[in-house]
Amino acid sequence: MVTVEQLAQDELRQLLAVLPPRITERLQERETLDDLLEVILDLGRQPEARFSYGDVLLDDAPVSREDLQHVVSGIGDFGGDNRAGMERTLHRISAIRNRNGSVVGITCRVGRAVFGTIKMIEDLAYSGQNILLLGRPGVGKTTMLREVARVLADEAQKRVIIVDTSNEIAGDGDIPHPAIGHSRRMQVPAPTEQHGVMIEAVENHMPQVIIIDEMGTTQEAAAARTIAERGVQLVATAHGNTLDNLIMNPTLSDLVGGVQTVTLGDQEARFRGTQKTVLERKAPPTFDVVVEIQDWDEVYVHDEVAQVVDQWLRGYPVEPEVRRMDADGSVTRTAAPRPSAAGPAPWSANEIRSRRSKQRGADQQSEYDRYPPETFRDAPDRDAPDGDGDAGRRLDVRIFLFGVSRDKVEAALAERGVAAEIVSELRRASLLLTTKNHYRRGSQLVRVAENNNVPVYVIRKNTAPQVADFLTTLARDLGIDLPPAPGRRGGNDRDAANVEALEAARAEAEDAARRVLSGEFSVQLEPQRPYIRRLQHILAQQFNLASTSRGRDPQRGVLIYRP
C-alpha cells in the first residue's frame, strides 16, 4: 500500500521531470525538498526556488525561451485562467504572458495533501454549518478545504461534491486525486462559469455538501445563497484576509448578510446617538461561521456571523475564538478581543458626547469658549452668602437653573429648611437642573454641561412638587435626610418606598454587571426614573463596564454591556 509520504515524493518527482534538466539537478542536490513551495522561471532572470524558510537562486544562467518551452511542452495547454496542471497531482503551473500571448514567466507551485489540518475546525465541519475560510495566499486555505471534503465524505459518510474551478483541489486530469477520498469532483470549463456549475451540482447530483474554492464574484455569491437556501451545507474559501475585509467588500459582502445604508428618523437617530445615515446588515448571512486562517497551526473562528456583523457595524469590538494546534496535535482555544474598524459603539455615552462636540458649529464653539472646562469647578464663589441665614442646614452645591423657576427652587429650599446656592453662570455650577422638554431639545448649555461632566438633573415639569422631589433626591445623594415637605401626606411612607426602590435598582444593576463580567455581552435593566438610572450608570462605571439608556420614559431603562 502506498503511504502518504511515498505519494508526495512520487508527485514531486513528476514535477521535477518537467523542469529544465539543469534546474532539476540543482534542486536534487538540496536536502530540503520537502520544504519546497514554488519554482519561479522568468525569462531573462535567474531561476529561483522558494522554500518555507526563504528564497534560493538555483543557477547563474538566466532562463531562456527554450527553458520555458520545455516546461510548457511537458504539461500541456494552459486554460483561460493561465493555469495548467499535471494529471493526478496537486501541482499548479501558472503562466505569465506578454502582450502577444507568449509565455514569459512560469510559476510551478508544489501541491501536497496535508492530513490533520481539519482538526482545528473538525467540530464545525461535522455540525452541518456553512463555513467560509479566509486567509492570505499560501496560508493553507485550499489544503484545509481538501481535507474537509475527504473527512466529510469518508468519515461522515456524506454526499460531497467539489466544484473544482482550477483543478487545484482534486488535481488535474479526469481522475481525481486520492486526497479527496470518496468526494465527487465537477470541473469548471472556465472561471466565469463557476456559478453555473455550482447550481448544476445541486440540481443534478443531490449533494449534502458542496465544496467551493476561491469565490470572488457577485454571481458566485448569489449562487452560494441559493444553495444554502436549499439546505445544502457549504464549505468555501473567498478572497480576503479578515472578516472586516469581507464586510466592506461590495462584491462579497452578501456572503455575510450584506451592508446597506439606512436613513433614520430624527427621533431614532437621537435615540441611537448616531447620524441619520447608518450602515446595517440587510439580510441573513449565507455562511454561519467565518474562519480566518492565520497560519498552518492557528485560526480565528467567528461563530454566529449574523451577530458578529451587527456588532461590527455598531462599532463593538469583535471577539473571535483563537484555536491553536500544539505540537502533540491538541487544540487550545482562547478568546482574542479585536477592535472593530467601524470605531466605537455609535450609541455609547462617551461616543455620543464626543460626536456632539465635533458637530458643534461656530455658535456652539463660542458658547463652549464662554465656559471652558478648566473653569467649571475651580472658579471662586463670588456670590456666596456670608452665612446660612435662616436655613438649619446647607447643601454644598451650586445649582444652575435652565427652564426651572428660581422662585420655585428658593421656596422649596425655605420650605424644607435648607439652603443652597443658585448661580447664574454655568461655569460656576456643580450641577444643572432642567426640565424634560429642555433636555430633549439638546440645548447647547446641556451639551456643555455633559461634556464637562457636570451632573444634569431632569424633572418632568417646572412645578413646585417636582422641585421638592428634586431636593429630596439631591439631599439623599449628599447623605442628608430631609423631613417630608409640609402638607404632603404619607411623606415617611413615600421616602421608605423610595429607599426600597433604590436598593432594588442597585441590586439589579450589580447583578447585571456580574452577569456581563461572567460572559454575557449585555443586560437590559428594568425601566427607572432618571435619578436611579444615573446611579446605575455610575455603578456600571465602577465595574469598568459601559452603559446607556434605551427606550422612552416611562419605559426608559439602562443597558449594561462590555465596552
N, C-alpha and C positions, 0 to 999 in steps of 0.2 A: 504493500500500500504506500502510495506517495505521500510524504509528510508535507506540512505547510512550508517548512524551510526548503525542502527539495524543490517544491513547486515554484517558490520565489526565485531560487537560483536558476532554474531552467528558464524562467521568463526573462531574467536579467541577461542570460547568455543569448537569448533571441534578440534582445535589443542591441547588445554589443555586436552581433553579427551583421547588422545593417549599417553600422557606423564605418567610416573610412578605416582601413587597416591600421594606419599609423596612430589613430586616436584610440582604437581598441587596444593596441599594445600598451599605450601609456596608462590606460585605465586598469588593465590586468596587472600591471606592476604594483598597483596600490593595494594595501591590505585592508582598506576601509570601504570596500564596495557596498557593504551592507548599509552604509550611511549615504550613498549616492542618491541625490534628489533629481538633478537635471543635468543634461549636457547641452551646451549652447554653441551653435555653429553660425557665425555671422560672416558674410562674405568680406574678405579683406582683413579680418581680425583673427587673433589667435583663438583657437578652440578653448573652451572653458568648461570646467565641471563644477557643479555646485553641490556641496555636501552639507550635512546638517550642522557642521562646525565651521563652515566657511567656504570660500570660492578658491579654486585652484586652476592655474593655466596648464594646459596639457601639452602644448608644443609651441616652439618658437615660430614655426612656419605658419603664415596666415591661411585661413580657409579659402579654398578656391571653388570655382563653379563646378569643377569635377567632383569635389568632395560633396557638395550639396546634391548634385545629380545622383551620386552613388546612394545617398540616403533615400531620395525620392523614388528611385527605381526599385529599392528594396522593400518599400512599404506600400506602394500603390498610389492611387489618386487621392487628392485632398477633397473634402466636401466643401459645401458652400460656406462653412464657418472656418475654412482653412485648417481643419483638423483631420488627422488620419490616425489609424490605429494598426495594431498587429493582432491577427486573429488569435482568439482565446488567450489574450494577455490584457493587462490593465494599463499598459503603457499608452501615453498620449503624445503624438507627434504634431506639433503646430508649426505652421509656416508663416513667414513674413514676406510679402511680395512688394515689388516696386510698382511704378505706375503702369508698366506694360504687362503686369501679371506674372513676371518671372520671380522665382523663389530666390530671395537674397538672404534669408535667415531661417534657421530651424531651431526649435526648442524640443528636445527629447526628454519628456518628463517620465520618470520611473514610477510605475504604478505597482503597489503592493497591497495585498489583502492582509489587514491587521485585525486579528481576532481579539476580543476582550474590550474594545473601546466602548461598546454599548453599556458596559456595566454601570457607568455613571448615570445613565438615563434609562436603565432597564425597566424600572418601575413605571416610568411614564409611557414607554412603548407598550407594555402589557396592559396599561389602563384603558386603552382604546381612544385616548385623547388625540386630537390633531396637534402635531408637533412641528414647529418651524425652527430650523437650525440656521444660525447666523455666525459669521466669523470672517476674518481676513483670508485672502487666498493662501493656500498651503497649510492651513491650520488643522485640516483633517475633516472637513465637512462631508465630503464625498465618501471618505473611508468609513465614517460613522454611519452614514446613510446606507452604505452597502451592508454593514454589519446588522443594522436594524432589519433590513429586508431578509437576511438569512435567518436571524433568530425568530422573527415572526412567522416565517414560512416553515422552518424545520421544527422549532421547539413549541411555538404556539399553535401550529397546525392551521394557519390561516391562509386564505387565498390571496396571495400578494402578487401584484403586477407592478413592474418597474417601467416607467416612461423614460427611456434612455435616449436623450437627445444627441449627445456626443459620444455615445458608447463608452463613457468613462466609468459607469457603474458596473456594467456587466461585460466590458471588453468588446473588442472588435470581432467581426465575423458573425456567422449565422448561429453559432452555438455559444450560449452564454458561458461566462467564466464560472467555475465551481464555487467561487466565493459567495455567490448569491443564493446558494442552496437550492431549494425547490421553487424559488420565486420564478415567475414568468417575466419575460422581457419583451417590450414593444419598442422597436426602433422608430426614430423620427426622421423622415426624409430630409427635412430642413429645419433649422431652429425656429423659423417663423411659423411652422405648423405644429409646434408642441401643444398649444392649447387645444387644437382639434383632436390630436391623438389622446389627450387626457380625457376628453368627453367620450371618445370612441372606446377607450378602455372600460369605462363604466357601463356604457350601453351594450357592449358586445360580449364582455367576458365575466361579468358578475364578480368583481373582486370584493374582498373585505378590506383590503389595504392597498393604497396606491402610493408609490414612492416616486418623487419628482426631484430632479436636480436643477439648480440654478433657475429659479423663477425670476423673471425680470421685466415682464411686460404687463400692461393693463389687461390684455386679453387672457393671459395666464392667470392673473389674479381673479378675474371673473369666472374662469373655468374652475378654479380651486373652490370658490364659494359654491358653485353649482354642485360640485362633487360632495362637499361637506354637507349640503342640504339634503343629499340623498342617503345620508347615513354611512358613508364610506370613510374609514379612517385615512387621514392624510399625514404623510411624513415627507417634508420637503426642505430644501435649502433655498435661500434667497440672497440677493446681493445686499450687503450691509454688514457693518461690524457690530452694532448695538441696536437695542430696541428703539433708542432715541432716533437713530438714523432712519429706521423703518417708519416711525410715526410721521416724520417730516418729509418722507419721500412721496411725492404726489402720485407716482406710478404704482407703488406697492403698499401704500398706507391702508388700502381696503383689506389687506390680509389681516390687519389687527383692528378692523372696525371703521377705518377711515376718519378723516377730520373734516369738519365743516365749520363755517363761520356763522355764528348765530347773533342776531341783534336783539338785545334785551330791552324790555320796557324800563322807564325811568325808575319805577319802584323796585323792580327786580335787580337792576344794576346797583341801586343804593343798598339793597339787602345783601348782595354779594360783596359789595365794596370793590367792584370792578368797573371798567369802562363798559359802554353799552355793546360793544362788539367783542365777543369772546370766541374761543375755539372749543368745540365739543365733539365727542365721538358720535358718529352719525348712524352706526349700525353695529350689531353684534359681530365680534371678530370671527374670522374664518378659522383661526388656529387658537386652541385653548392654552397652549404652552409655547413660550419662546425660549430657546436655549442659545445663549451666547457662548460659543466655543472660544475660550481664551488661549488654551494650549492643549497638547495631547492628553494632559492629566488634570485639566481644570476647566470647568464650565460654570456659567451663571444661569440659573433657572428662574424664569418669570412664570409662575403659575397664576391661573385666573387672570388671563390677559385683559379681559374687559375692565376689571377693577384697577389693574396696574395702569392702563392707558388713561382712565379717568383721573387717577391720582396725578399722573404725569402732566396732563393738560391743566389741572388745577394748581400745579406748582409744588405738590408734595414730593418729598424725596422718595424714590422707589427703592425697595429693599430686595434685591434678588437673592436667591439661595445659592451660596457658593458650594460647589461639590468638587472635592479633590480626591484623586486616586493615589493612594500611598504605594510605596514600593512592594508591599506584600499583597496588593490587589484590593485592599479595603478602601471604602469610600467614606470620607468625612464630610459633614455638612455644617455650614455656618451661615450666618446672615451678614450681609455687607451693605449697609445703607449707602446710597449713592444719590448725590444731589440731582434734582431734575433740571434739565436745560431750560425748562419753561420758567424758572425763577421761583420765588417764594409763593406760598399759597395766596391766591388773589383775594381771599376774603379773610385772611388772618388780621388781627387787630393792628399789629405793627406795620404790615404792608399797607393797610388802609391809610394809616396816618402818614406813612412815607409818601404814598401816592398823592394824598391830598396836598401835602407840602409841595410836591413837584408840580402840581397842576395849578398852583396859585398864579393869578395874573399880577399885573403891576400894582393894582389897588390892594390886593391881598398882601403883597410883599410889603407895601408901605404900612399896612396895619400891623404886620409882624415886626417891622422895624420899630414901631412905636412901643412894642412890648418885647424887647429882646429877651431870650431865655435866661441870660445871666443875671437879669434884674428881677426875676419873678418873685423870689422869696427872700432876697437879701436887702431889699430897699428899706430904709428907716421908716418907722411908723409915725409919720409927722402928725397925723390927725388923731392919734390915740388919746383918749381922755386921761386925765391925771389920776383918777380913782375909779372905783367900781360903781360909784353913785349909789343908787338905792338897791342895786342887784345884790342878792346874797352870794351868788357865785358867778364866775366869769368863764365863758367858753373861749379857750385860747385859739381862736380862729379869726381870720379876716375874710368877710363874705363879700363877693361881688355879685350884684343882682342884675339879671338880664331877663326882662319880661316879667319880673315879680315886683310888686309894690313894696317900696321901702316902709311905708306906713304900716302895712300888714305885718312885716317882719318885726318892726320895733314894738308893735302892740303885742305880738306873740311872745317876744322876749320879756316884756314887762309882766305879762300875764303869768309866765312860768317862773318869774323871779330870778332870771339870769340876765347876763349882759354879754354882748358880742359886738365886735367891731364890724361895721359895714363900710366898705371902702368904695371909692368912685373910680379907681383905676385898676385895670385887670393885672397889671404888673405887680401890684402890691397884695393881691388876693392870695389866700391859701386854699380857697375853694370857690366854685362858681355855682350859683343857684339859678335855674331857669325852668321854664315850663316845657311840656312835651312838644307843643307846637313849635316853639322857637328852636328846640333841639333838632326836630325833624327837618327844619328848613336848612340845616347845615350852615349856620351863621359863621362868619369869619371869626368872631370872638370865641365861639365854641371850639372851632378848629384850632385856634391859637392856644387855648387852654389845654386841649387834648394833646397837642404836640409838645407841650411843655410839662406834661404830667401833673397838671392841676386837676384835682378831683372835680367832677361835674355831677351835681345832684339835680335830679329832674323830678318835678312834681307835675301832677296831671293838669291842674288849673291854678290860676292866681287867686286862690281863696284862702280865708283865714284857717279853716280846718286843715287844708293841705299844708300850709305853712307850719301849723302847730305839729303835724305829724313829722315834718322835716326836722324841726328842732328836737323832737324826741329821738329820732334816728341819729341825728348828729351828736347829741349828748351821749347816747349809748356807744357810738363809735369812740368817743373820747373817754369812756369809762365813767360817766357821770349819770346818776339816777335822778331823773326829774319827776316831780309829783305830777299826777294827771292834771290836764287842763281843767280849770273850774267850769262847772256847768255841763261837763261831759260825763254821762253815766257809764258805769262799768269800766272806768279807766283802768283800775288794777287788773281786772279780768282781761282786758284787752292787752295790757302790757305783758301779762303772763302768756297769753296766746302768741304774742309776737316773739317772745323769747323761745317758746316751744317750736314755733315755725322756723326760727333762725337756727336752732340746734339741729332740727331735722334736715334743713337745707345744707348745713355744714357737713353733717354725717353723710348725706347723699353725695356731696362733692368729693369728700375724702374717699369714699368707696369707689367712685368713678375714677379718681386719679390712680388708685391702686390697681384697678382693673386695666387701665391703659398701660401702666408700668409693667403689668404681668403679661402683656402681649396684645390686648385689644387695640385697634387703631384709634377708635373714637367712641365716646359715650355721651348720649344726649340726656341732659338733666331735665327735671320737671320744670314747667314754667314758674317764674318767680317775679316779684316786683323788682324794680331797678336796684334798690339798695342791696337786696340779697344777692342779685346777680353780680353786683360789683364785688361783694365779698367772695363769691365763688370764683370769680376771675383771679382775685388775689391769692386764694388758696391754690389754684392751679399753678400760678407762678411759683409758689413755694415748693411745689413738687417738680419744678423745671419743665412744666408742660404748657402747651398753648391752649387758648380758649377763645371762643367767640360766641356772641348771642345770635340766636336764629329765631325766626318767626315774628309775629306781630303781637303787641300787647292786646289782650291779657294772656296770650298763649306764647309769649316770648321766653325762651329758656336758653341756658348755657350749654354749649357743646365743648367738651374737653377732648383734646386729641394730641397725638405725638407731633412735636414740631419737626 
